[in-house]
Amino acid sequence: MKKTLFILIVLLIMPLSYAQQESSFGAGEWFKFKMSYSGFLKAGNATLTVKDAKVDGKEVYHVVGKGWTTGMIKWFFRVEDLYESYFDKEAIKPYKFIRKIDEGGHIKDIEINFNHDQNKAHVFNKKHNTKRVFDTPVNVQDMVSTYYYLRDNIDIKSLKVGQEIRTDMFFDEENYGFKLKYLGEEVIETDFGNVLALKFRPYVMAGRVFKEEESLTLWVSKDKNKVPLRIKADLAVGSLRADLEAYKGLKHSFKIIAGKN
């Protein structure tokens, strides 16, 4: 499960399409996810929290993402992940990104500062005490801000089954092109009741972690919040599933078709 716990949560919350509309989130929003391995073994939890903050005098959103292993898995593979993104409230472009992880002894401590005027990413690797500068595409996002940027630009009405959507991220020390296919609508059972969801297929690199290129399936609510609901992943060994367990601070009503029995 190395390098998958929090990355899977980020993939869970990235359904994309471009059309400016009413904001879908605000400060005070909070999500908690429960993770299970191979359908029965509890693997861990993850949270996402949106806060108000300032960077160089600018009003920004500060999103904090945390992921950690629990239960039996914790005893033989311990994960403690921290991801932070500071991004502009209006343009939703990132100014600073932090990734501090310990995954079974695999440690990273990286801070990235973005210069959008020069299309540069300044990467400070604190573990190795190195600083490097990389070219980035126009309007590049970090791993966390991508979700909030695209979430505010999702046009549900324009999505067509089979449609593929792409976006640019800068992650660690490289630019990353992300591709996602829209699969249609589906009603799924959640801890809160039945919810009408949009279903997507992210494309990932097959190999050591994922079984094949189409190993992931994800669902988000078909409402103004675009609430992340579930992801399933076929790994090289076993499978991993994440489900929304709790939430608060939603900006809009969460549409539930029927209450949980």
Secondary structure, DSSP 4 states (H G I P E B T S, - for coil): -TTTHHHHHHHHT--------S----TT-EEEEEEEETTTEEEEEEEEEEEEEEETTEEEEEEEEEEEE-HHHHHHS-EEEEEEEEEETTT--EEEEEEEEEETTEEEEEEEEEETTTTEEEEEETTTTEEEEEE--TT-B-TTHHHHHHHTT--GGG--TT-EEEEEEEETTEEEEEEEEEEEEEEEEETTEEEEEEEEEE---BTTTBSSTT-EEEEEESSTT--EEEEEEEBSSSEEEEEEEEEE--SS----SEE--
